[in-house]
Amino acid sequence: MSQLSRRQLMGVGASTFLIVKPKLVRGTGPALLKAGLVGCGGRGTQAVLDLLSGTENVEVVAMADIFEDKLEQSLARARQRRPDLAPRIKVDPDKRFVGFDAYKKLIATDVDIVLLCTPPGYRPEHFEAAVSAGKHVFCEKPIATDPVGVRRFMAAVKKAEEKKLTVVSGAQRRSQQEYIETVEKIRNGAIGEIVALYSNYLSGPVMHAKARDPRWGDMEWQHRNWYSFLWLCGDQIVEQHFHNIDFMNWLMGTHPVRVVASGGAAWRPREELYGNIYDHMSSDFVYPNGVHLSSHCRQYPQGCYRRVDDLIVGTKGRSNGLDLGTKGPVSPYVQEHINMVKSIRGEGPYINHGMAMAESTLTCIMAREAAYSGLEITWEMIMNSRQDLQPKAFDYKLPMEVPPLPVPGQYKFV
């Protein structure tokens, strides 16, 4: 990717992403916009409420999930949490799609906006389908769990740019006024030249199931407990620590060129419930100008220390990434949807976060693979990696053997 395209894509805030007026964009103008949700978990339900609470003349008219119970629960919860928004959640029974092909059925409707909120293993395929159908996309982070998926997503991003389709990221910091203003001031020399970066995401375990229902086949079980399985979640550094690493890439205007990392499972038992991901990881990234990012993430049980923060060290001072800015009028989770709708209607700058999201996702995968393998992984290595974690068939009862927990020195990077 050229430095020009990177600067365009990694600018300060949504307002600096490819600032052009959309042409022939579906939904441009005052007409009512219709949105559909793919992935009806907690994040998807909240995305619906954030979209509707921040915008007018937008309705949610379709929902899709592989589980009917998840879809119905999401619909009920959205209406219960915000009764004032319920009149704009108009999801008739014939617009509630269930199954592994549910996303295709939703995308085939007359929705203008598709909210992609499934586990990230599905993101490349779903995004590609939405773009091919000419839909605008709100795309939760990360955008893939393996390099093959990232490259597939990147190809679709280019098509979205050609079609002037709006693509907004779930990386809400890019829509948060404190971060936007702080990044701008740091780039203008507020703390001098950047010499070191630090990020921490020390949180608790994310478990979507307490035990396996004996009626569930392997594939259904892995979806019901998706955060424990690598192909669906990507491990913590990809699924959760993405926020810190994406912020640092945005601040630096590029991605790291290499990384060395370490990690493992200190407390997670080698039992079916806990899948095949690590519970801690530390990474040392190096950016093209030689600046290091020291990154630490972990998911430890209740009672352990918690901390999510960043530190940017400069020759004239330091910042936590948001202390040089002022608080915005609305939540960044709502602001990102406001920005998206303005982009679609031509009332604001055109936004396409796609390539920035792809680079940040690949940065996280690069560190994960370094920790798993014990190797130093470069950007060129990860860009050319053949790793493809996705199953080739999908069925609720499909037998699926879970790969063992990666062991450095034995695990093979491909």
Sequence and secondary structure as in RCSB ss.txt:
>XXXX:A:sequence
MSQLSRRQLMGVGASTFLIVKPKLVRGTGPALLKAGLVGCGGRGTQAVLDLLSGTENVEVVAMADIFEDKLEQSL
ARARQRRPDLAPRIKVDPDKRFVGFDAYKKLIATDVDIVLLCTPPGYRPEHFEAAVSAGKHVFCEKPIATDPVGV
RRFMAAVKKAEEKKLTVVSGAQRRSQQEYIETVEKIRNGAIGEIVALYSNYLSGPVMHAKARDPRWGDMEWQHRN
WYSFLWLCGDQIVEQHFHNIDFMNWLMGTHPVRVVASGGAAWRPREELYGNIYDHMSSDFVYPNGVHLSSHCRQY
PQGCYRRVDDLIVGTKGRSNGLDLGTKGPVSPYVQEHINMVKSIRGEGPYINHGMAMAESTLTCIMAREAAYSGL
EITWEMIMNSRQDLQPKAFDYKLPMEVPPLPVPGQYKFV
>XXXX:A:secstr
  HHHHHHHT SSGGGSS    SS TT SSS EEEEEE  SHHHHHHHHHHHHH SSEEEEEEEES HHHHHHHH
HHHHHH TTTGGGB   GGGEEESTTHHHHHHTSS SEEEE S GGGHHHHHHHHHHTT EEEE S   SSHHHH
HHHHHHHHHHHHHT  EEES GGGG HHHHHHHHHHHTTTT SEEEEEEEEEE    S SS  TT  HHHHHHHT
GGG HHHH  HHHHTTHHHHHHHHHHHTS  SEEEEEEE SS  SSGGGTT  SEEEEEEE TTS EEEEEEEE 
 TTS  EEEEEEEESS EE SSTTS   SS HHHHHHHHHHHHHHTSS   B HHHHHHHHHHHHHHHHHHHH S
 EEHHHHHT       S   TT          TTTS   
